Amino acid sequence: MRSFIIVPCLVAATIVLQGCGGGGTTPPPPGPGPVTKDCVNPEIDVKSQSFTSTAKSTETSSSGNITTKEVLDSVGTIKIDMEQMNLYENVVSTISTTVRHYRYDSVDSVSLMDLKMEEKIIVDVSKKVVVISVKVSNATSGKVLITNCSAITIPAMPSAAEVSILFKAVVVPGLQKVATCSGNDGVYDHYDMKINLQGVSIPGLKQVSDVNVQGMETILLDKDYVMHSTTGSLKGEFVLTKYEGLGIITVDEKVDSTTTDAKAGGPTAADLDYSLWRDAKGGKCTEIHYDPPHTDISKFFQPTKLSGITNKFRGVDTLQGVDKLTTKAFFRNQLLAAIQAAMKATETKKIIV
């Protein structure tokens, strides 16, 4: 069972794609048509925007005679400001998992507990703070399994101006190298991102080897770079060397998401106010001061060990997040990459001085 939990981390390490979220009462924007025109914007860019969206993914993982199928449905809101470098996410996901054990003459099928996960995230560069709130419950009974809220202050976080400079100078050019515009359907530019990983390892997961992952993500943006939808597929295999006898683990994942109420403009001051967010005991978010010699902001959103992945998959990890094709990775990861680049630049300056 634990063998299949590594899959979300594999995807997190290979893709920085996805705007997910949910709902909306206004009619959706025009649907995409056939790609018959030249791109309005030949190169991809990331602009301030807000939207709600729905996302659905299906992932099948297999090892030997055991197959695990996970279906994840997400509904929520994403808002990002690429000038002030702020982010707000409020996403509710339902995860359904079925395990099948194929025997010589029969198949045993077990449905695990359906989980409901409510996640809220704020990244406020001006205040040097990252806030993560997670509530996980049994989707059937409503029983709350875990609740946590942490407000992490990071003194080393650079100013919004510094992060913005690094975003435009480093992150966007890097994104443009991997995202190719294949054309326009009359309304949206289609940007394709190919994934091809062979023999790589996952940071902090030395037990993963022989990785062979291929996939494709397509993101649709309007002329103002506001997101309409994403689609993707991923297939691959790898080996967990820590667990003898598992052999090669294969994964096959597909995802679709569509936004509504999409518009330019990021989070408001009210969105960035977490004073009413509560922890498991009903108190305010736990304040954490995070100031190591070398800060890695991404550690709050990616697991660093197998147990972290296992816990998150089962809905009991309170801080580290697992981004896969069906999560909020695209906009969040661009911002985190810019912040991390600015931090490294600041550290370099200190060393030189």
Buried (B, 14 or more C-beta within 10 A) or exposed (E): EBBBBBBBBBBBBBBBBBBBBBEBEEEBBEEBEEBEEEBBBEBBBBBBBBBBBBBBBBBBBBBEEBBBBBBBBBBBBBBBBBEBBBBBBBBBBBBBBBBBEEEEEEEEEEEBBBBBBBBBBBBBBBBBBBBBBBBBBBBEEEEEBBBBBBBBBBEBBBBBEBBBBBBBEBBBEBBBEBBBBEBBBEBBBBBBBEBEBEEBBBBBBEBBBBBBBBBBBBBBBBEEBBBBBBBBBBBBBBBBEBBEEBEEBBBBBBBBBBBBBBEEEBBEEEBBEBEEBBBEEEEBBBEBEBEEEEBBBBBBBBBBBBEBBBBBBBBBBBBBBBBBBBBBBBBBBBBBBBBBBBBBBBBEEEEEE
